[in-house]
Amino acid sequence: MRFLRTRLFGVAAVLAALLPLAACGGGDDGAAAPKDGMPAQIRIGYQLIPNGDLIVKDQKWLEQALPGTEIKWSRFDSGGDVNTAMISGAIDIGLAGSSPVTRGLSEPLNIPYQVPWIFDVIGDNEALVVRDGAATDVKGLAGKRIATPFASTSHYSLLAALAEAGVAESAVKILDMEPPDIQAAWQRGDIDGAYVWTPNLAELQKNGGKTLVTSRELAGRGKLTADLAVVRTEFAQQYPATLRVWLQQQDRAVKLVRSDKTAAAAAIGRQLNLDPQEASRQLDQLVLLDAAEQRSPEYLGTPDAPGKLAENLRSAAEFLKAQGQVDAVPELSVFQKGLATKELADAFPGQ
Amino acid sequence: MPQTPASGPPPPTPSPATTPPDIGVSPAPDHLTDPGGAREPQAATEPRAAAQHGRATEPRTAAAPAEPSASAEPGAATQPARPDASAEPSPSAEPRGSGEPSASAEPSASLEPGAVPAPRRRLSGGLVRAAGLRIGAVLFLLVVWQLVAAARIWPPVFVPEPAAVWEEFLNTTTTGFSDYTLQEHLLASLRRILLGCLYGITGGIALGLVIGMVPTVRALLGPFVTFVRTLPPLAYLSLLVIWFGIDEEPKVWLLLIAALPPVAVATADAVRGVHEDYLNAARSLGAGRLQLPFRVVLPSALPEIITGVRVSVGVAYTTVVAAETVNGVPGIGGMISAAQRYNNTDVVVLGIIVIGLSGLLIDFLLQALDRRLVPWRGRA
């Protein structure tokens, strides 16, 4: 009997140990702070993509515009990781590609976040390249080994390109690899091609890679991919003023790219360890949108008329459903609500 | 109840007493201390142990002469297992046996027949309890898991319900995940682990032997082995990818590098710890240069080497997920990292459970091998 009692004590001890854990896991919002407007800390997840976000980071514009707030920048390598961090509430604002965001807004993830800004529309910075002689068009990829980071916008674009060319996905050996590994495998001759992004894409192109299709071309044919900002809905509701400041700084970065390309390229070059010429070249591959363009019906739109991005995300969801990457395709309204159009409109009232 | 048969009769096996003599010399030391050795193959012993329970009281009370013939059968049935268990070390133990005072062989002969089965029988009761405890612990964990999941403190993406994981298990075993079924993933990983461990352990034993026996080599390679041992596999995986590509080679190499140092270190230490008397005895009996390492040093270092092997298989197992982050499909680690990309936690949890269970199974097999190869462990 005493045996039993000690064992029960053991059970109680384990449960007692678990409970506080449970308690602190739930309502975790690290940005808990004065309720009067500005948070004590903003946790931003950024990626090394040559767009306005890196300019804002390099120029410390957020730090200057929000003096009482600590800006914590954490680097991420893929939108999937940003999704994970968003689910756990570890970041407030992040950068993720349209594919991860589509998955985030769909079942089973249902991440409570919104898209307040489009960092860039992916253009020539993501492309399908093949080794010289491996194939002359997408149709010729059957039986070839093509690498791409799974669950990324590149993966989505590759599958879209294959579908467009009528090549069965099973006919191609698609390998899941991170961009640096793709570059290594390319140099060794282990893969015939890859759908990947800069800077690794540029290396492959330098090493005899032949470009079959770019994301800019696919976007023109309706398979648009973009790098999106995501903000935790809770954060957006709690600190609308902060979010407005954040949006204004992003717009300022896009305007800087247009008015002073050299300064913008220098800033991005510093962040990416690239010389300004190369940074400028990579910057040109992306399509950046200023606030007025963001609010156009083509993209985010307005609160009354959410933009076409919602339809884009939904058609991406249909595509992902066919791939078995999401459980179900949500209604268009889910994606329309996923666009933070009101916050965008509030940030730029004059326009 | 479980204790009685242990103190009980040694007799049940005297019938096969005719066989032991041929194996009697080598395992002599173990049987001296046998009752203390409680480690026995479990699954195999249970039915037999149960059978002996029934008989246990009989030899005492009932007709002893009639019994042996009846008990000869089960006794004989166990026999095939025993000879090769103890016969295998016999060649290895030979030089030692001859070097040791022959007195130790003497009492063993008298103890041997009865002493061997005794701990097996005693264990059956303990086994039931141990099994019950384990099942209870697993059930308890499942219940806690279910409760935590059902409480929805965290979204299901964090803590999937056991039922969801089970469903994923059915899904992956039938329709598959990432174009391969769970079995294919597991098989691919096991193949890599087997190859990596095979190379790693062979190399590790050879290296350890040399390091342990030749001081110059020890000074040269010892620090290097320790250096490699402390490296995290993910740190050099990208190097291996550049050197060996993205197919099987880098994965097997990674597992090899992970598996080799533990065995090498264990072997080197064990070899250095071989009693000088054994070596001197073997030398004085005219052992040749090559006979010394293979017939004296290795056998007496075997228990520690096998511990090293178990450790290294474990290390290789923990490394397989890292090995399969690059083009790892099919492979259980590749499956996990693919699922992780899609925040498919059910599959991640499933993969972890499968890795854990298969790891347990492999370790169990290694322990069984350990008992076969080194029955004298802890008794010599």
Contacts between the chains, C-beta under 8 A, distances in Angstrom:
chain1	res1	chain2	res2	distance
A	11	B	140	7.2
A	14	B	144	7.5
A	15	B	144	7.8
A	18	B	144	7.2
A	18	B	148	7.2
A	22	B	148	7.1
A	22	B	151	7.3
A	22	B	153	4.7
A	25	B	153	6.2
A	25	B	154	5.9
A	26	B	153	5.3
A	26	B	154	7.2
A	78	B	341	7.6
A	80	B	340	7.7
A	80	B	341	4.8
A	80	B	342	7.2
A	80	B	343	6.9
A	83	B	343	5.9
A	84	B	343	6.2
A	87	B	155	6.7
A	87	B	157	5.6
A	87	B	158	7.2
A	87	B	343	7.0
A	88	B	158	7.4
A	103	B	342	6.9
A	103	B	343	7.4
A	108	B	156	6.8
A	108	B	157	6.7
A	109	B	157	6.0
A	109	B	343	5.7
A	110	B	155	7.9
A	147	B	327	7.8
A	150	B	338	6.3
A	150	B	341	5.3
A	150	B	342	7.9
A	151	B	341	4.2
A	151	B	342	5.6
A	170	B	179	7.8
A	175	B	246	7.0
A	175	B	327	5.0
A	176	B	327	6.9
A	176	B	328	7.9
A	176	B	329	6.6
A	176	B	334	7.6
A	176	B	337	7.8
A	176	B	338	6.1
A	176	B	341	7.6
A	177	B	246	7.1
A	177	B	326	5.9
A	177	B	327	6.1
A	178	B	326	7.6
A	180	B	238	6.9
A	181	B	238	6.9
A	181	B	241	5.7
A	181	B	246	7.2
A	181	B	326	5.0
A	181	B	327	8.0
A	184	B	238	6.9
A	184	B	241	5.1
A	184	B	242	4.6
A	185	B	241	6.9
A	185	B	245	6.8
A	185	B	246	4.8
A	185	B	327	7.9
A	187	B	242	7.6
A	188	B	242	7.1
A	188	B	245	5.3
A	188	B	246	7.9
A	190	B	245	4.6
A	190	B	246	4.8
A	190	B	247	7.1
A	191	B	246	7.3
A	325	B	342	5.8
